[in-house]
Amino acid sequence: MVRFIGSSCLSPILARRFGGWHLDTQLGSARRLLVVDDEPVQCLIVTRAMSAAGFDADSATSLEEAAGRISTAAYDVIVLDLSLGGREGISLLRQIAACPSDPVVILMSRLDERVRAASIRYAVALGLRVAGALAKPVGPSALRSLLDQPPPQRPRSRRVAAVIPTAAELAEAIDTRHIVAAFQPKVSLAGRHLVGFEALARWHHPPHGPVPPDLFVPLAEQNGLIIPLTRMILEDALAACVRWRDAHPDCSVAVNISPMVLANPALPEEIETLLMRHALPPAALIAEITETTVIANPLLAAEVLTRLRIKGIGLSMDDFGTGYSSLLTLLRLPFTELKIDRSFIAACETDDEAWKIIRATISLARELGLSVVAEGIETEVAEDRLRSVGCQIGQGWRFGRAMSERTLYDWLAHRTKATA
């Protein structure tokens, strides 16, 4: 049963404390708010609560009415029910995302928590500022708790280069070695000792500055440059591995292998030749493969990966959990390591569903005899939780960012001194 809450019950609290949501009395103007809900009592509760907080509140009881209001007025906050008379209120989110006023969104629903959580993720993916989602019927304390927080920031978009490079610029950068290998440490979660590094391509474009890998790697793949790029990173990674193994003989280096590189039947022999040239054992190298790499040419991928494994080279399934047939890929191919995608790790402290998937993945890997790497660890809490469920290896800013080889030695020296 929905209990009616009048504005007199809310205004003494709401008028005193609303953080970043308070009425700007200096400017003398209330912030505009829209409540979209087809339940009259709930609509009235939310509208009055917001009015008590100093908002100029409108309401809409259907998708059509809401769409019309959004197209003709600028709102600072939109409170949206996910179900409107059997229709999906979530369909309005795309129109809200296009609003020049950049409103903050609060979601409401009688559906279960997983639906609300999925709706939040969808809204954030659209670039919306989402304050949260409330279970209906909405009570004053839940609303007050949500509104008492500072307004959320717009999700940060990925930084891109000021000027998108051309294929010719990329080819020149490879030839002149302006693209270099950077190394991010991989650490044992049980003993905090170093187990290896992942080699990552980095391009500093003069005069435009850093170019993100998610920009130049597809460019390399589209223009036949991924093979020389991978060969260069592989050479640099193995050369660096030789130097750090003098002091850390068990440390490996991981290198990403793209679909076009994996499509080369001669790849196992070429890598074996490089290892022999640097006098490195095969186990010093881990080839990181994404599931999409395997899907591109499954038969050839199975042949090449099996031959690499026969030679003693480690195989890591990268970005596990983001593809469509990861379990089948694990079953068919001789992987030695599984890397849990950073999107799960980022959510492990707040998302119960993500945490369940992480625990199940670690249990699965244990049954298959695979080591597990969690990438994207940034906090002590995440590290402790992953260690507690048997994750062996961590990678992320918590342990160290990707660094040049010169910085790597400074990092190793500081680490050795700190643990002495």
C-alpha positions as CSV (number, residue, x, y, z in Angstrom):
1,M,0.0,0.0,0.0
2,V,1.3,3.4,-1.0
3,R,1.3,5.9,1.9
4,F,0.6,9.5,0.9
5,I,3.4,11.9,2.0
6,G,2.5,15.6,2.1
7,S,5.0,18.3,1.5
8,S,4.8,19.4,5.2
9,C,6.5,16.1,6.2
10,L,9.4,16.7,3.9
11,S,10.2,20.4,3.7
12,P,11.8,20.9,7.2
13,I,14.5,18.3,6.3
14,L,14.7,18.9,2.6
15,A,14.9,22.7,2.9
16,R,17.9,22.4,5.3
17,R,20.2,20.0,3.5
18,F,20.4,19.1,-0.1
19,G,24.1,19.4,-0.8
20,G,24.5,20.4,-4.5
21,W,20.8,20.2,-5.1
22,H,19.7,23.2,-3.0
23,L,17.7,26.1,-4.3
24,D,20.0,28.9,-5.3
25,T,18.3,31.7,-3.4
26,Q,21.0,34.2,-4.4
27,L,20.0,33.9,-8.0
28,G,16.3,33.7,-7.1
29,S,15.5,30.9,-9.5
30,A,14.5,27.3,-8.8
31,R,16.0,24.4,-10.8
32,R,13.6,22.7,-13.2
33,L,12.6,19.1,-12.7
34,L,10.4,16.7,-14.6
35,V,8.7,13.6,-13.0
36,V,7.7,10.9,-15.5
37,D,5.3,8.4,-13.8
38,D,1.9,7.1,-14.7
39,E,1.0,6.4,-11.1
40,P,-0.8,9.6,-9.8
41,V,0.0,9.1,-6.1
42,Q,3.7,8.3,-6.6
43,C,3.9,11.2,-9.1
44,L,2.5,13.5,-6.5
45,I,4.8,12.2,-3.7
46,V,7.9,12.8,-5.9
47,T,6.7,16.1,-7.2
48,R,6.0,17.5,-3.8
49,A,9.2,16.2,-2.3
50,M,11.2,17.9,-5.1
51,S,9.2,21.1,-4.7
52,A,10.1,21.1,-1.0
53,A,13.7,20.9,-2.0
54,G,13.4,24.1,-4.0
55,F,12.7,22.7,-7.5
56,D,10.2,24.0,-10.1
57,A,8.6,20.6,-10.8
58,D,6.6,19.5,-13.8
59,S,5.1,16.0,-14.4
60,A,4.3,13.8,-17.3
61,T,2.2,10.6,-17.2
62,S,3.1,9.0,-20.6
63,L,6.1,8.7,-22.9
64,E,4.5,11.0,-25.4
65,E,3.9,13.7,-22.9
66,A,7.4,13.3,-21.5
67,A,9.0,13.4,-24.9
68,G,7.0,16.6,-25.7
69,R,8.1,18.3,-22.5
70,I,11.8,17.4,-23.0
71,S,11.8,18.7,-26.5
72,T,10.4,22.1,-25.5
73,A,11.9,22.8,-22.0
74,A,15.3,22.4,-20.4
75,Y,15.3,20.4,-17.2
76,D,18.0,20.0,-14.6
77,V,16.6,16.8,-13.1
78,I,14.4,14.1,-14.6
79,V,12.8,11.4,-12.4
80,L,11.8,8.5,-14.6
81,D,9.7,5.4,-14.0
82,L,11.1,2.5,-16.0
83,S,7.5,1.2,-16.6
84,L,4.7,3.4,-17.9
85,G,1.5,1.5,-18.3
86,G,3.1,-1.5,-19.8
87,R,5.6,0.5,-21.8
88,E,9.3,0.9,-21.2
89,G,10.2,4.3,-19.7
90,I,13.8,3.3,-20.4
91,S,13.2,4.1,-24.1
92,L,13.1,7.7,-23.2
93,L,16.8,7.7,-22.1
94,R,18.2,8.2,-25.6
95,Q,16.1,11.4,-26.0
96,I,17.3,12.6,-22.5
97,A,20.9,11.9,-23.5
98,A,20.5,14.2,-26.4
99,C,19.3,17.1,-24.2
100,P,21.6,20.1,-24.4
101,S,20.7,20.9,-20.7
102,D,22.5,17.7,-19.5
103,P,20.0,16.7,-16.8
104,V,20.6,14.5,-13.9
105,V,18.5,11.3,-14.0
106,I,16.9,9.4,-11.2
107,L,15.3,6.1,-12.1
108,M,12.3,4.4,-10.3
109,S,10.9,0.9,-10.7
110,R,8.8,-1.8,-9.0
111,L,11.0,-4.3,-10.8
112,D,13.8,-6.1,-9.1
113,E,17.2,-4.7,-8.3
114,R,19.0,-6.4,-11.2
115,V,16.7,-4.5,-13.6
116,R,17.4,-1.2,-11.9
117,A,21.1,-1.9,-11.9
118,A,21.1,-2.8,-15.6
119,S,19.1,0.4,-16.3
120,I,21.7,2.5,-14.5
121,R,24.5,0.9,-16.5
122,Y,22.6,1.5,-19.8
123,A,22.0,5.2,-18.9
124,V,25.6,5.7,-17.9
125,A,26.7,4.1,-21.2
126,L,24.6,6.7,-23.0
127,G,26.6,9.4,-21.2
128,L,23.9,10.4,-18.7
129,R,24.5,11.6,-15.2
130,V,22.6,9.1,-13.1
131,A,22.0,9.9,-9.4
132,G,20.6,6.4,-8.7
133,A,17.6,4.2,-8.9
134,L,14.8,3.8,-6.3
135,A,12.5,0.9,-5.6
136,K,8.8,1.9,-5.8
137,P,6.9,2.9,-3.8
138,V,9.4,5.7,-3.2
139,G,9.6,6.8,0.5
140,P,10.8,10.2,1.7
141,S,13.9,8.8,3.4
142,A,15.2,7.0,0.3
143,L,14.6,10.1,-1.8
144,R,16.2,12.3,0.8
145,S,19.3,10.0,0.9
146,L,19.7,10.1,-2.8
147,L,19.2,13.9,-3.2
148,D,21.5,14.7,-0.3
149,Q,24.4,13.6,-2.4
150,P,26.3,16.1,-4.7
151,P,25.1,15.9,-8.3
152,P,26.9,13.2,-10.2
153,Q,29.4,14.2,-12.9
154,R,29.0,13.3,-16.5
155,P,30.8,9.9,-17.2
156,R,34.3,10.7,-18.4
157,S,34.8,10.1,-22.1
158,R,38.0,8.6,-23.3
159,R,40.7,11.1,-24.1
160,V,41.6,11.1,-27.8
161,A,44.3,12.8,-29.7
162,A,43.6,16.3,-30.8
163,V,44.2,15.2,-34.4
164,I,43.4,11.7,-35.6
165,P,46.6,10.3,-37.2
166,T,46.8,9.0,-40.7
167,A,48.1,5.6,-41.8
168,A,51.1,7.3,-43.3
169,E,51.9,9.0,-39.9
170,L,51.5,5.6,-38.2
171,A,53.8,3.9,-40.7
172,E,56.4,6.6,-40.1
173,A,56.0,6.3,-36.3
174,I,56.7,2.5,-36.6
175,D,59.7,3.1,-38.9
176,T,61.2,5.8,-36.7
177,R,60.3,3.9,-33.5
178,H,58.2,6.7,-32.0
179,I,55.9,3.9,-30.9
180,V,57.6,2.2,-27.9
181,A,56.8,-0.6,-25.5
182,A,55.7,0.4,-22.0
183,F,55.5,-2.2,-19.2
184,Q,52.8,-2.7,-16.5
185,P,53.7,-5.0,-13.6
186,K,51.8,-8.2,-12.8
187,V,52.0,-9.1,-9.1
188,S,51.2,-12.2,-7.0
189,L,48.3,-11.3,-4.7
190,A,49.3,-13.9,-2.2
191,G,52.9,-12.8,-1.6
192,R,53.0,-9.5,-3.4
193,H,56.1,-10.6,-5.4
194,L,56.6,-9.7,-9.0
195,V,55.6,-12.3,-11.6
196,G,56.0,-10.4,-14.8
197,F,55.0,-7.4,-17.0
198,E,52.6,-6.8,-19.8
199,A,54.1,-5.0,-22.8
200,L,51.8,-2.2,-24.1
201,A,52.3,-0.1,-27.2
202,R,52.5,3.6,-26.6
203,W,52.7,6.4,-29.2
204,H,53.7,10.0,-28.4
205,H,52.8,11.9,-31.6
206,P,54.8,15.1,-32.1
207,P,53.3,17.7,-31.9
208,H,49.8,16.3,-31.0
209,G,50.9,14.3,-27.9
210,P,49.8,10.8,-26.8
211,V,47.7,8.8,-29.1
212,P,45.5,6.1,-27.4
213,P,46.1,2.5,-28.4
214,D,42.4,2.1,-29.1
215,L,42.8,4.7,-31.8
216,F,46.1,3.6,-33.5
217,V,45.8,-0.2,-33.1
218,P,42.6,-0.4,-35.3
219,L,44.3,2.0,-37.7
220,A,47.2,-0.4,-37.9
221,E,44.9,-3.4,-38.5
222,Q,43.0,-1.6,-41.2
223,N,46.1,-0.6,-43.1
224,G,48.3,-3.7,-43.0
225,L,50.6,-2.2,-40.3
226,I,49.7,-4.4,-37.4
227,I,52.3,-7.1,-38.2
228,P,55.3,-4.7,-38.2
229,L,53.9,-3.0,-35.1
230,T,53.5,-6.3,-33.2
231,R,57.0,-7.5,-34.3
232,M,58.5,-4.2,-33.0
233,I,56.8,-4.5,-29.6
234,L,57.6,-8.2,-29.4
235,E,61.3,-7.5,-30.1
236,D,61.4,-4.6,-27.5
237,A,59.6,-6.7,-25.0
238,L,61.9,-9.7,-25.3
239,A,65.0,-7.5,-25.2
240,A,63.8,-5.8,-22.0
241,C,62.8,-9.2,-20.5
242,V,66.4,-10.4,-20.9
243,R,67.7,-7.4,-19.0
244,W,65.3,-7.6,-16.0
245,R,65.6,-11.4,-15.7
246,D,69.2,-10.9,-14.5
247,A,67.7,-9.8,-11.2
248,H,64.2,-11.4,-11.6
249,P,64.8,-14.7,-13.4
250,D,61.2,-16.0,-13.1
251,C,59.6,-12.8,-14.5
252,S,57.8,-13.2,-17.9
253,V,56.6,-10.7,-20.4
254,A,53.1,-10.7,-22.0
255,V,52.5,-9.4,-25.5
256,N,49.1,-8.9,-27.2
257,I,48.6,-10.8,-30.5
258,S,46.0,-9.4,-32.9
259,P,43.9,-11.5,-35.3
260,M,46.0,-10.6,-38.4
261,V,49.2,-11.6,-36.6
262,L,47.7,-14.9,-35.4
263,A,46.6,-15.7,-39.0
264,N,50.2,-16.2,-39.9
265,P,51.0,-20.0,-39.9
266,A,54.7,-19.2,-39.6
267,L,54.2,-17.3,-36.3
268,P,55.3,-20.1,-33.9
269,E,58.6,-20.5,-35.7
270,E,59.1,-16.8,-35.9
271,I,58.5,-16.4,-32.2
272,E,60.8,-19.4,-31.4
273,T,63.5,-17.8,-33.5
274,L,63.2,-14.5,-31.5
275,L,63.3,-16.3,-28.2
276,M,66.5,-18.2,-29.3
277,R,68.1,-15.0,-30.5
278,H,67.6,-13.4,-27.0
279,A,68.5,-16.7,-25.2
280,L,65.1,-16.7,-23.5
281,P,63.2,-19.9,-22.5
282,P,59.7,-20.2,-24.1
283,A,58.0,-19.8,-20.7
284,A,59.4,-16.2,-20.5
285,L,56.8,-15.1,-23.1
286,I,53.0,-15.1,-22.7
287,A,50.9,-14.5,-25.8
288,E,47.7,-12.6,-24.9
289,I,44.8,-13.5,-27.1
290,T,41.3,-12.0,-27.0
291,E,38.3,-14.2,-27.9
292,T,37.5,-12.1,-30.9
293,T,41.0,-12.9,-32.2
294,V,40.1,-16.6,-32.1
295,I,36.7,-16.1,-33.7
296,A,38.2,-14.4,-36.7
297,N,39.6,-17.7,-38.0
298,P,39.0,-20.4,-35.4
299,L,40.6,-23.3,-37.3
300,L,43.9,-21.5,-38.0
301,A,43.9,-20.0,-34.5
302,A,43.6,-23.4,-33.0
303,E,46.5,-24.7,-35.1
304,V,48.8,-21.7,-34.3
305,L,47.9,-21.5,-30.6
306,T,48.4,-25.2,-30.1
307,R,51.8,-25.1,-31.8
308,L,52.8,-22.1,-29.6
309,R,51.8,-24.1,-26.5
310,I,53.7,-27.2,-27.7
311,K,56.8,-25.0,-27.9
312,G,56.3,-24.0,-24.2
313,I,55.0,-20.4,-24.8
314,G,52.2,-19.4,-22.4
315,L,48.8,-18.5,-23.7
316,S,46.5,-16.0,-21.9
317,M,42.8,-15.4,-22.8
318,D,42.5,-11.7,-22.5
319,D,39.3,-9.7,-21.6
320,F,37.6,-12.9,-20.4
321,G,33.8,-12.5,-19.9
322,T,33.2,-9.9,-22.6
323,G,32.8,-12.3,-25.5
324,Y,29.9,-14.6,-26.6
325,S,31.5,-18.0,-26.4
326,S,34.4,-17.7,-23.9
327,L,33.6,-21.1,-22.3
328,L,33.7,-22.9,-25.6
329,T,37.0,-21.2,-26.5
330,L,38.5,-22.2,-23.2
331,L,37.4,-25.8,-23.7
332,R,38.9,-26.0,-27.2
333,L,42.2,-24.2,-26.9
334,P,45.3,-24.9,-24.6
335,F,45.3,-21.6,-22.6
336,T,47.4,-21.4,-19.5
337,E,46.1,-18.2,-18.1
338,L,42.8,-16.3,-17.9
339,K,42.5,-12.5,-17.5
340,I,39.3,-11.2,-16.0
341,D,38.3,-8.1,-17.8
342,R,38.8,-4.8,-16.0
343,S,35.1,-3.9,-16.3
344,F,34.3,-6.7,-13.8
345,I,37.1,-5.7,-11.4
346,A,36.0,-2.0,-11.5
347,A,32.5,-3.1,-10.3
348,C,33.5,-5.8,-7.8
349,E,33.2,-3.5,-4.8
350,T,29.7,-2.2,-5.6
351,D,28.0,-4.7,-7.9
352,D,27.0,-8.0,-6.4
353,E,26.3,-9.6,-9.8
354,A,29.8,-8.7,-11.1
355,W,31.3,-10.2,-7.9
356,K,29.4,-13.4,-8.4
357,I,30.7,-13.6,-12.0
358,I,34.3,-13.0,-10.7
359,R,34.0,-15.7,-8.1
360,A,32.6,-18.2,-10.6
361,T,35.3,-17.4,-13.1
362,I,38.1,-18.0,-10.6
363,S,36.5,-21.3,-9.5
364,L,36.2,-22.3,-13.2
365,A,39.8,-21.4,-13.9
366,R,40.9,-23.4,-10.8
367,E,39.0,-26.5,-12.1
368,L,40.7,-26.1,-15.5
369,G,44.2,-25.6,-14.0
370,L,44.6,-22.1,-15.3
371,S,46.2,-19.2,-13.4
372,V,44.0,-16.1,-13.1
373,V,45.0,-12.5,-13.6
374,A,42.6,-9.7,-12.5
375,E,43.4,-6.6,-14.5
376,G,42.4,-3.1,-13.6
377,I,42.9,-3.4,-9.8
378,E,43.0,0.1,-8.3
379,T,42.0,-0.2,-4.6
380,E,43.1,-2.1,-1.5
381,V,39.5,-3.4,-1.1
382,A,39.4,-4.9,-4.6
383,E,42.8,-6.5,-4.0
384,D,41.8,-8.0,-0.7
385,R,38.5,-9.3,-2.1
386,L,40.2,-11.0,-5.1
387,R,42.9,-12.5,-2.9
388,S,40.2,-13.9,-0.5
389,V,38.6,-15.9,-3.4
390,G,41.8,-17.3,-4.8
391,C,42.8,-15.0,-7.6
392,Q,46.6,-15.5,-8.0
393,I,47.8,-12.4,-10.0
394,G,46.9,-8.7,-10.0
395,Q,47.5,-6.0,-12.5
396,G,46.5,-2.4,-12.4
397,W,47.3,1.1,-11.0
398,R,47.2,-0.4,-7.5
399,F,50.6,-2.0,-8.2
400,G,52.0,0.2,-11.0
401,R,51.1,2.0,-14.2
402,A,52.5,1.2,-17.6
403,M,56.0,2.6,-17.6
404,S,59.1,2.9,-19.9
405,E,61.9,0.4,-19.4
406,R,64.0,3.1,-17.8
407,T,61.2,4.0,-15.3
408,L,60.7,0.2,-14.7
409,Y,64.2,-0.1,-13.3
410,D,63.6,2.8,-10.9
411,W,60.3,1.2,-9.9
412,L,62.0,-2.2,-9.3
413,A,64.8,-0.5,-7.2
414,H,62.2,1.4,-5.1
415,R,60.2,-1.8,-4.6
416,T,63.3,-3.8,-3.6
417,K,64.3,-1.1,-1.1
418,A,60.7,-0.9,0.3
419,T,60.6,-4.7,1.0
420,A,64.2,-5.0,2.3
